[in-house]
Amino acid sequence: MNWHFLNPDPKLVNRLKSEFNSSEIIARVLANRGIESVESSKTFFNPQLDQLHNPYDMQDMDKATDRVMESISANKTIMIYGDYDVDGTTGASMLYLALTELGANITPYIPNRESEGYGLSTVGIDIAAELGVDLIISCDCGINAFEPIKYANSLKIDVIITDHHIPDDTLPEAFAILNPKRTDCDYPFKNLCGGGVAFKLVCALTEKMNQPIDLMHKYLDLVTLGTCADMVTIKDENRVIVKHGLKLLANDSKPGITALLKLVGLENKSISVGQLVFGVAPKINAAGRLGDANRSVELLTTSNKQRAKSLADELMQENQKRQIIQQEVVDAAFNMIHANIDLKNERAIVLAGKEWHPGVIGIVASKVKEEFHRPAVIVSYDKNGIGKGSARSISGLDLYDALAASSKHLIDFGGHAMAAGLTVKEKSFNDFKKTFIEYVNNTINDEHLIQSIKLEGVLKLKDINSRFIDFLNKLAPYGPGNMRPSFASKKVEIVGNPRVVGNGDHIIFKVRQSQKVISAIGFNMSEHYEKLIKGLSVDLAYVVEVNEWQGRESVQLNVRDIKMSDKLKGL
């Protein structure tokens, strides 16, 4: 693993050190986050709801709100059409609750992953027509739904798109398109999740209907779930949303969320972004991966506590099934990689299988990317030879650009720089694979394939005190764009006897530097055990965290890498 030390301006670091009366390492962390003074730090450390941008700065917002109000006045039913992932279902749930509160008649709809696929479908549009719906509001989808929107228009159904995926050069013929990534949109923050864009719509409606904006703030828990699960940057507006949404989640009044949090042991507790991403989001996702994601919307919108508990239990069981299916596909994919993939000459991994469950291929793509640290595309074919694929990337490769360069072999594609989806015919797969890998090979080099860690600087163990821990807590919420700070400590001694735990996967040990002793843990790092028993000093890369065990809290180092000390000479 490469250790990359961030290098903030030394003059800025010295000034911050003086202004905050802090240690140098705290000043470096501040500078690395673009904080230039005590005054400028206030909005970062204490994000307020009045920092949210004006929703009417978003292109088409006036058109969208007028059209929604027209349906409300005419007492016409509006279909909320969400994606089946966490962002789509939480965003659709938020729209359902918020628009209902504003007087709208709402019917929610989430497509079936296997039979309808991603995004707006003719099946969903036909159901809307049968219900007499003449307005569909999408959530987290629709920006590339050219043909489905033409079909909706032919049935006299207007479509308002709320989406955050990258649009094509041309846009669908929708009634209104709310997407900050539109090239003609001047909205100042481009990285909202799908539910975040939908939230701006309900905020704009609330303002136009002369209702207090506080009405909408109680839905920030749902927007926070989508924001965290979709791994958008926790900066600017998203930092405001997540900071306040986490407070709501810690004592949530929605029965479905309460039931979920209870199942994962987070009820009435302070919750982190990581706990949402790894503890809560997979349960919500499970409904759409293996079955009907409309259950997630029902769970998140029901006021019936018994129904909420029943649905939460159902999704928990579904998630357990998903884990078994997922592991089977991961094992098959890894076997294919070791047997057939030329890792020396191919800087991307592109695989396809006929019996792989389409609901888990996104997770499998992530697992492959993490294990082999290179872009991964995983495709699952249906019985008609149509492959649905998920792709994940590494730093240095924009997936959207890579798929665009290979698009002549694809039926469809869409997504972000780091995650995307695609549809490909089985007969075109080999041509797509060749073109995609050629593009990747010409775009990234072998250095990109070496895992690296960004470090704030060198931290002395004696500086890990209560003030430092308090500072780390104030930096939260953590997430993309504001990751938990990682540090290096040089020439630390190993104290006592390191142990291998967890079926031989993890290591726990203690380190000492200048009489300061701290516990450390390295998850999936048992291969470093021999370095710890040589009796020599080591250099650690780690994050500092507070571990809670049996009601007691203690500071520990969550280690990311270990090197013998002579490896970092001259730093």
C-alpha positions in Angstrom: 0.0 0.0 0.0 1.3 3.5 -0.9 1.2 6.1 1.8 0.3 9.5 0.5 0.8 12.4 2.9 -1.4 15.4 2.3 0.6 18.7 2.0 -1.4 21.7 3.1 0.1 25.2 2.9 2.6 25.5 5.8 1.7 29.2 6.3 -2.0 28.3 6.6 -1.2 25.5 9.0 0.9 27.9 11.2 -1.9 30.5 11.2 -4.6 27.9 12.1 -2.4 26.5 14.8 -2.2 30.0 16.3 -5.9 30.9 15.8 -7.2 27.7 17.3 -4.4 27.3 19.8 -4.1 23.8 18.6 -1.4 21.2 17.9 0.1 21.1 14.4 -1.7 17.9 13.5 -5.1 19.4 14.3 -4.2 22.5 12.2 -3.2 20.2 9.3 -6.5 18.4 9.4 -8.4 21.7 9.3 -6.3 23.0 6.4 -6.8 19.8 4.5 -10.6 20.4 4.7 -10.3 23.9 3.3 -10.8 25.7 6.6 -8.9 28.9 6.6 -9.9 30.6 9.9 -12.0 30.3 13.0 -14.7 32.3 11.3 -14.9 30.1 8.2 -15.0 27.0 10.4 -18.3 27.9 12.0 -20.4 26.7 9.1 -18.4 23.5 8.9 -18.6 22.6 12.6 -22.1 23.9 13.1 -24.0 23.5 9.8 -27.5 25.1 10.0 -30.6 24.5 8.0 -30.6 28.1 6.7 -27.5 27.1 4.8 -29.6 25.0 2.4 -29.7 26.6 -1.0 -32.7 28.2 -2.6 -34.6 25.3 -4.4 -35.7 27.8 -7.1 -32.1 28.0 -8.3 -32.7 24.6 -9.8 -33.6 24.6 -13.5 -37.3 23.8 -14.1 -38.3 24.2 -10.5 -41.1 26.7 -11.2 -42.6 24.5 -13.9 -42.4 21.5 -11.7 -44.1 23.1 -8.6 -46.8 24.7 -10.8 -47.6 21.3 -12.3 -47.7 19.5 -8.9 -50.0 22.2 -7.5 -52.3 21.8 -10.5 -52.8 18.1 -9.7 -53.3 18.9 -6.0 -56.0 21.6 -6.9 -57.7 19.1 -9.2 -57.6 16.3 -6.7 -55.8 14.1 -9.2 -53.6 11.2 -8.2 -49.9 11.6 -8.7 -47.6 8.5 -9.1 -44.3 8.6 -7.3 -42.0 6.4 -9.3 -38.8 5.5 -7.4 -35.7 3.4 -8.1 -35.5 0.1 -6.1 -32.3 1.0 -4.2 -32.0 2.8 -0.9 -31.8 6.3 -2.4 -34.8 5.6 -4.7 -37.0 4.0 -2.0 -36.2 6.5 0.8 -36.7 9.4 -1.7 -40.0 8.0 -2.9 -41.1 7.5 0.7 -40.2 11.1 1.5 -42.1 12.4 -1.5 -45.1 10.2 -0.5 -45.2 11.6 3.0 -44.4 15.2 2.2 -46.7 15.6 -0.7 -49.5 13.8 1.2 -49.0 16.4 3.9 -49.3 19.1 1.3 -52.7 17.8 0.2 -51.7 15.6 -2.7 -53.2 12.1 -3.5 -50.2 9.9 -4.0 -49.7 6.3 -5.3 -46.1 5.1 -4.9 -44.5 2.7 -7.4 -41.2 0.9 -7.5 -40.4 -1.3 -10.5 -39.5 -5.0 -10.2 -35.7 -5.3 -10.7 -35.9 -8.6 -12.7 -39.0 -8.1 -14.9 -38.8 -4.3 -15.5 -35.2 -3.4 -14.8 -33.9 0.0 -13.8 -35.8 3.2 -14.3 -39.1 4.1 -15.8 -40.8 1.2 -17.5 -43.8 0.8 -19.8 -45.3 -1.6 -17.2 -45.3 1.2 -14.6 -46.6 3.8 -17.0 -49.4 1.4 -18.0 -50.4 1.0 -14.3 -50.4 4.8 -13.9 -52.7 5.1 -16.9 -55.1 2.4 -15.5 -55.2 4.4 -12.3 -56.1 7.6 -14.1 -52.8 9.2 -13.2 -51.8 12.1 -15.5 -48.6 13.1 -13.6 -45.6 10.9 -12.7 -42.8 12.2 -10.5 -39.7 10.1 -10.8 -37.1 9.8 -8.0 -33.5 8.8 -8.5 -34.2 7.8 -12.1 -35.5 9.1 -15.4 -32.8 11.3 -16.8 -32.0 8.8 -19.6 -35.6 7.4 -20.0 -36.1 8.7 -23.5 -38.5 6.1 -24.9 -40.5 5.5 -21.7 -41.2 9.2 -21.4 -42.3 9.4 -25.1 -44.6 6.6 -24.3 -46.0 8.4 -21.2 -46.5 11.5 -23.3 -48.5 9.5 -25.8 -50.8 8.5 -23.0 -51.2 12.2 -21.9 -49.2 11.5 -18.8 -46.8 14.3 -17.8 -43.5 13.3 -16.2 -41.4 15.4 -13.8 -38.0 13.9 -13.4 -36.1 14.3 -10.2 -32.7 12.6 -10.6 -29.0 13.1 -10.0 -27.4 10.8 -12.5 -25.3 12.3 -15.4 -27.5 13.3 -18.3 -26.8 12.8 -22.0 -26.1 15.8 -24.2 -29.8 15.7 -25.0 -32.6 15.4 -22.5 -35.9 13.4 -22.5 -39.1 15.2 -23.4 -40.3 15.4 -19.9 -42.6 18.1 -18.6 -39.9 19.2 -16.2 -36.4 17.9 -15.3 -34.9 18.6 -11.9 -31.3 17.5 -12.0 -28.4 19.8 -10.8 -26.1 18.0 -13.2 -27.9 19.5 -16.2 -25.4 21.6 -18.1 -27.9 24.5 -18.2 -28.7 24.3 -14.4 -27.0 26.9 -12.2 -27.9 25.2 -8.9 -24.8 25.8 -6.8 -24.4 22.2 -5.4 -24.2 19.4 -7.9 -23.8 16.4 -5.6 -27.2 15.8 -4.1 -28.5 12.2 -4.1 -31.8 11.4 -5.9 -33.7 11.8 -2.7 -31.9 15.1 -2.1 -33.2 16.5 -5.4 -36.7 15.3 -4.6 -36.4 17.1 -1.2 -35.7 20.4 -3.0 -39.0 19.9 -4.9 -41.0 19.5 -1.7 -39.2 22.5 -0.1 -40.0 24.6 -3.2 -43.7 23.5 -3.1 -43.9 24.3 0.6 -42.6 27.8 0.0 -45.0 28.3 -3.0 -47.9 27.1 -0.9 -47.1 29.6 1.9 -46.5 26.8 4.4 -43.7 26.8 7.0 -40.5 25.1 5.7 -40.2 23.4 9.1 -42.9 21.0 7.8 -40.4 19.4 5.6 -37.4 19.2 8.0 -38.9 16.2 9.7 -38.2 14.2 6.5 -34.5 14.8 6.6 -34.1 11.3 8.3 -35.2 9.7 5.0 -33.1 12.0 2.9 -30.1 11.2 5.1 -30.6 7.5 4.6 -30.5 7.9 0.8 -27.6 10.4 1.0 -25.4 8.1 3.1 -26.3 4.9 1.2 -25.6 6.5 -2.2 -22.1 7.6 -1.1 -22.4 11.1 -2.4 -20.0 13.7 -0.9 -20.8 14.8 2.6 -20.1 18.4 1.8 -22.0 21.6 1.4 -25.8 20.9 1.5 -25.3 17.2 2.1 -23.3 18.0 5.3 -26.3 20.1 6.5 -28.8 17.4 5.6 -26.8 14.5 7.2 -25.9 16.4 10.4 -29.6 17.2 11.1 -30.9 13.9 9.7 -28.6 11.9 12.1 -30.1 13.8 15.0 -33.6 12.8 13.9 -32.6 9.2 13.4 -31.2 9.0 16.9 -34.8 9.4 18.3 -37.0 8.7 15.3 -40.8 8.7 15.4 -41.4 6.9 12.2 -42.4 3.3 13.1 -40.6 1.7 10.2 -37.3 3.4 10.9 -37.6 2.6 14.6 -38.2 -1.1 13.8 -35.1 -1.2 11.6 -32.9 0.6 14.1 -34.1 -1.8 16.8 -33.2 -4.8 14.7 -29.6 -3.7 14.2 -29.1 -2.5 17.7 -29.2 1.3 17.0 -32.5 2.3 18.6 -32.2 5.5 20.7 -28.4 5.7 20.0 -26.2 8.2 18.4 -25.8 7.0 14.8 -22.9 7.4 12.4 -22.9 7.4 8.6 -21.0 4.1 8.6 -23.6 2.5 10.7 -26.3 3.5 8.3 -24.4 2.4 5.3 -23.4 -1.0 6.6 -26.1 -1.7 9.2 -29.4 -0.2 8.0 -29.1 0.3 4.2 -28.6 -3.4 3.3 -31.9 -4.3 5.0 -33.8 -1.6 2.9 -31.9 -2.7 -0.2 -32.8 -6.4 0.4 -36.4 -5.8 -0.6 -35.5 -4.8 -4.1 -32.6 -7.1 -4.6 -34.6 -10.3 -4.1 -38.3 -9.3 -4.4 -40.6 -6.3 -4.3 -39.0 -3.0 -3.2 -42.5 -1.5 -2.7 -42.2 -3.2 0.7 -39.4 -0.8 1.6 -41.7 2.2 0.8 -44.5 0.7 2.9 -42.1 0.1 5.8 -40.8 3.7 5.7 -44.3 5.3 5.4 -46.5 3.2 7.5 -47.9 4.6 10.8 -48.8 1.1 12.0 -46.2 -0.2 14.5 -47.1 -3.9 14.1 -47.0 -3.7 10.3 -43.6 -1.9 10.6 -42.2 -4.6 12.8 -43.5 -7.3 10.5 -42.0 -5.7 7.4 -38.7 -5.0 9.1 -38.5 -8.7 10.2 -39.3 -9.7 6.6 -36.5 -7.5 5.2 -34.0 -8.8 7.8 -34.7 -12.4 6.7 -34.5 -11.3 3.0 -31.1 -9.7 3.7 -29.9 -13.0 5.2 -30.9 -14.8 2.0 -29.2 -12.1 0.0 -26.0 -12.7 1.9 -26.0 -16.4 1.0 -26.8 -15.8 -2.7 -24.2 -13.0 -2.8 -21.4 -15.2 -1.4 -22.2 -17.9 -4.0 -21.8 -15.3 -6.8 -18.7 -13.8 -5.2 -17.1 -17.2 -5.0 -17.9 -18.0 -8.6 -16.6 -14.6 -9.8 -13.3 -15.0 -7.8 -12.9 -18.5 -9.3 -13.3 -17.1 -12.8 -10.9 -14.3 -12.2 -8.2 -16.7 -10.9 -8.8 -19.1 -13.8 -9.4 -16.8 -16.8 -8.5 -13.2 -16.2 -5.1 -11.9 -17.3 -4.4 -9.5 -14.4 -1.0 -8.6 -15.8 -2.3 -7.1 -19.0 -5.9 -6.2 -18.2 -6.4 -3.3 -15.8 -10.1 -3.9 -15.5 -12.1 -7.0 -14.6 -15.2 -7.7 -16.8 -17.2 -10.9 -16.0 -20.6 -12.3 -17.0 -22.6 -15.3 -15.7 -25.9 -16.8 -16.7 -27.1 -18.0 -13.3 -26.1 -15.0 -11.2 -28.9 -13.2 -9.3 -29.2 -9.7 -10.8 -30.0 -8.4 -7.3 -26.5 -8.9 -6.0 -24.3 -8.1 -8.9 -23.7 -4.5 -7.7 -22.4 -5.8 -4.4 -20.3 -8.4 -6.2 -18.8 -5.7 -8.4 -17.8 -3.8 -5.2 -16.2 -6.9 -3.7 -14.2 -7.6 -6.8 -13.1 -4.0 -7.0 -12.0 -4.1 -3.4 -10.2 -7.4 -3.6 -8.3 -6.8 -6.8 -8.2 -2.9 -6.7 -9.2 -2.3 -10.3 -12.4 -1.3 -12.1 -14.9 -4.2 -12.1 -18.0 -4.9 -14.3 -20.3 -7.8 -13.4 -23.0 -8.9 -15.8 -25.9 -11.3 -15.3 -27.7 -12.7 -18.3 -31.4 -13.5 -18.4 -33.0 -16.3 -20.4 -33.3 -14.1 -23.4 -29.5 -13.3 -23.5 -29.9 -9.8 -22.2 -27.3 -8.9 -19.6 -27.8 -6.4 -16.7 -24.5 -5.2 -15.4 -23.1 -3.2 -12.5 -19.8 -1.5 -12.5 -17.6 0.0 -9.8 -14.4 2.0 -10.3 -11.2 3.2 -8.6 -9.6 6.6 -8.4 -8.3 7.6 -11.8 -11.1 6.1 -14.0 -14.4 7.9 -14.6 -16.8 5.0 -15.2 -19.4 7.1 -17.1 -16.7 8.1 -19.6 -15.5 4.6 -19.9 -18.9 3.2 -20.6 -19.6 6.1 -23.0 -16.5 5.1 -25.0 -17.9 1.5 -25.2 -21.5 2.5 -25.7 -21.8 1.2 -29.3 -21.8 -2.3 -27.9 -24.4 -1.5 -25.2 -28.1 -1.3 -25.2 -28.1 1.3 -22.4 -25.9 2.7 -19.5 -25.9 5.3 -16.9 -24.5 6.3 -13.5 -21.6 8.2 -11.9 -17.8 8.3 -12.1 -17.5 5.6 -9.5 -20.6 3.5 -9.9 -22.7 2.7 -13.0 -25.2 0.3 -14.5 -25.4 -1.1 -18.1 -27.4 -3.4 -20.3 -25.7 -5.5 -23.0 -26.7 -8.3 -25.3 -24.9 -11.6 -24.8 -23.7 -11.6 -28.4 -22.1 -8.1 -27.9 -20.5 -8.8 -24.6 -17.0 -9.8 -25.9 -16.8 -6.7 -28.1 -17.9 -4.6 -25.1 -15.3 -6.2 -22.9 -12.5 -5.7 -25.3 -13.4 -2.0 -25.9 -13.9 -1.3 -22.3 -10.6 -2.9 -21.2 -8.7 -1.1 -24.0 -10.1 2.2 -22.7 -9.2 1.4 -19.1 -5.7 0.3 -20.1 -5.1 3.6 -21.9 -6.6 5.7 -19.1 -5.0 4.4 -15.9 -1.5 2.9 -15.3 -0.1 0.3 -12.9 0.3 2.9 -10.2 -3.5 3.3 -10.0 -3.8 -0.4 -9.3 -1.7 -0.1 -6.1 -3.9 0.7 -3.1 -3.1 3.9 -1.4 -4.1 5.7 1.8 -4.2 9.5 2.2 -2.7 10.5 5.5 -3.2 13.9 7.3 0.3 13.7 8.7 2.4 12.1 11.4 0.7 11.9 14.8 2.5 11.3 18.0 0.6 8.9 20.3 0.9 11.3 23.2 -1.2 13.8 21.3 -4.2 11.4 21.3 -5.9 13.0 24.3 -9.5 14.0 25.2 -9.2 17.3 23.3 -8.1 15.4 20.2 -11.0 12.9 20.5 -13.4 15.8 20.9 -12.0 17.4 17.8 -12.5 14.2 15.8 -16.1 14.0 17.0 -16.7 17.6 15.8 -15.4 16.8 12.4 -18.3 14.3 11.9 -20.4 13.4 10.0 -17.8 11.5 8.0 -18.2 10.3 4.5 -17.0 10.9 0.9 -15.4 14.3 0.7 -14.9 14.3 4.5 -13.5 10.9 5.4 -12.4 10.1 8.9 -8.8 11.4 9.2 -6.1 8.8 8.8 -2.7 9.3 10.4 0.7 7.8 10.6 2.8 7.1 13.7 6.5 6.3 13.3 8.7 4.0 15.2 6.2 2.6 17.7 7.0 -0.4 19.9 4.9 -3.5 20.1 3.8 -4.1 23.7 3.1 -7.6 25.0 1.9 -10.4 22.7 0.0 -9.7 19.5 -2.9 -12.0 18.9 -4.6 -13.3 15.8 -8.4 -13.4 16.2 -11.6 -13.9 14.2 -10.9 -17.2 12.5 -7.4 -16.1 11.8 -8.4 -12.9 9.9 -7.7 -10.1 12.3 -4.9 -9.0 14.7 -5.1 -7.1 18.0 -2.1 -5.7 19.8 -0.8 -2.8 21.8 1.7 -0.1 20.8 3.8 2.3 22.9 5.6 5.5 22.0 7.1 7.8 24.7 5.4 5.9 27.5 2.0 6.3 25.9 0.3 2.9 25.3 -2.7 2.4 23.1 -4.6 -0.7 21.9 -4.8 -1.4 18.1 -6.8 -3.6 15.9 -6.2 -4.6 12.3 -9.2 -6.1 10.5 -8.3 -8.6 7.8 -4.7 -7.9 8.4 -3.4 -11.1 9.9 -0.8 -11.3 7.1 1.1 -8.6 9.0 1.4 -10.7 12.2 5.0 -11.6 11.6 6.0 -7.9 11.5 4.6 -7.5 15.0 6.6 -10.3 16.6 10.1 -9.4 15.4 10.8 -7.2 18.3 11.4 -4.2 16.0 9.7 -0.9 15.8 6.9 -0.4 13.2 5.2 2.5 11.4 1.4 2.4 11.5 -1.3 4.0 9.3 -4.6 4.2 11.1 -7.7 6.0 12.1 -8.4 6.9 15.7 -11.7 5.7 17.1 -13.5 5.1 20.4 -14.3 1.5 21.0 -17.3 0.6 23.1 -17.3 -2.8 24.7 -19.6 -4.0 27.5 -20.5 -0.5 28.4 -16.9 0.8 28.6 -15.3 3.2 26.1 -11.6 3.2 25.2 -9.5 4.8 22.5 -8.1 2.4 19.9 -6.2 2.6 16.6 -8.0 1.0 13.7 -5.0 0.1 11.7 -5.0 0.3 7.9 -1.4 -0.7 7.2 1.8 -1.7 8.9 5.4 -1.2 7.7 8.8 -1.8 9.3 10.1 1.5 10.5 13.0 1.7 8.1 10.5 1.8 5.2 9.7 5.4 6.0 13.2 6.9 6.4 13.4 10.5 5.5 9.8 11.4 6.1 
